[in-house]
């Protein structure tokens, strides 16, 4: 058995032991709740993290220090690819990021609940925007330098 095979075997055993320990803790909590006569109905935490079988962070639900709640989905490299959240003022947004973390599409509501959709290129230059303004909908198309080449109305 090579050194790499040994290390891989030890890592598998460690993951198995960790999962068994975690299952034991969960079982103890559930058993404790059942022995108390009622099941726990609330779980509180500042963040929940989901990891894949290799231990890589793939999703999280969190509350930031300077913003509101957020649900993030990560690729296998740990890059946030999609993020849905609320800002401190309660406005919702959905960000779709490319593999380098650049927000390529953003759907959001303004403070007065008007929707907007923005598309950016891989250099993070605004290329298109569709928004509901106070006087109606507005659409803007920009060139590679971000200069407006068309808008309506």
N, C-alpha and C positions, 0 to 999 in steps of 0.2 A: 504494500500500500504506500503510495507516494505521500509526501508531506501535504500536498494540496488536497488529496483525498481525505487524509486524517483531519485537516482543518475543516473541510466541508462537513465531515461526519460530526465533529465536535459542535459546529455551528447548528446543524440539524438537531442534535441532542439538546443544545441550549434552548433553541426555539421551542422544542417539544416540552421541555421542563418549564419554560416561561408560560406557555399556553396552559399546561396542567396547573401551574400555580395560580394563574389568572382564573381559570375555571373553578379552582378550589375557593378562591376569594369570592367569586360571584355566587357560588353554591352556598357559602357560609352566609353571605348577605341575604340571599333569598330565604334560606332556612331560618335565619334570625327573624326576618320579617314575618314569615309564616308562623313561627313560634309565638310571636307577639300578637297573633290573631288577625293581622291585616298585612297586605302586600304594600311595599313601598310604591307610591304613585308619582313621586317627584325625584328627579336626579338633578342636582345642581353642580355646575362647574363653570369655570371661566373659559374653557376651551375643550372641545372634543376632537380627537385626531384619529383618522382611519389610516392604517398602514397596510401594505400588501404583504405577501408571504416572505418577501425579502427585507421587510422592515422599512421600506420607503414610504414616506408620507404621501398619500394620494388624495386625501380630502380632510377638510377641517371646518368646524363650526366654532366661531370665536367672536369675542367682543374686544375691539381694539381700544387702546387708551384714548385716542383722539377721534374715534368714530364709533358708529353703532355696530350692530350684529352683522356678521359676514359668513357666507358659506363659500368655500373655495375648493376647486377641483384642480389637482396637480397631475402632470404627466409623469412618466417613469423617471424623468430627470429632475423632478422636484419643482419644475417651473409651473407657476399658476397659469392655467389655460382658460379657466372660467371662474368668475367671481360674482356673486349676487349679494347685495347688502343694502343696508340703510345708513345714511349719514346721520350725524347728530341731530339735524333738524327734521329727520324722519323721511327724507326723500329717498326713494328706492332707485337702484341702478343695477345693470347687468353688464359686465365687461367680458368680452371674448378676446383673449390674448393669443398672439402667435407663439412659436416655440422659443422666442427670445424674450418673452415677457412684455412685448409691445401691445398695447390695447389697440386692436384693429377694428373692433366694432363695439359701440357703447349704446345701450338703450337706457334711458333714464327719464324720470319725471322731475320737473322743476319744483321749487317751493310752493308755487301756486298750482301744482298738479298738471302742468302742460307737458306732453310727451316730446321727446327728442331722440333722434337716432343719428349717430356720427360714425363715419368710416374713415380710417386713417391708413396710410400705406406703411410698408415695413420700416420706413425712416421716421415714423410717428408724425408725418405731415398730414394735416386734415385734407381729405379728398372729396368728401361729400357730407352734407348735413341736411336732415329733414326735421323740421320742428314746427310745433304749433305755437305760433306767436299770438299776442293779444288780438291782433287784427286778422288772423287766419293762418293758414299753413304757409311755410316758406321752405324752399329747397335751394341749396347752393352746391355747385360742383366746382372743384378747384383743380388746378394743374399740378404738376410734380413739385413746383415750388410753393404750393399752397395759395397761389393767387386765384381769385375767383374768375372763372371763365364763363360761367352761366349761373343765373339765379332766376327764381320765379316765386312769387310775382315781383 
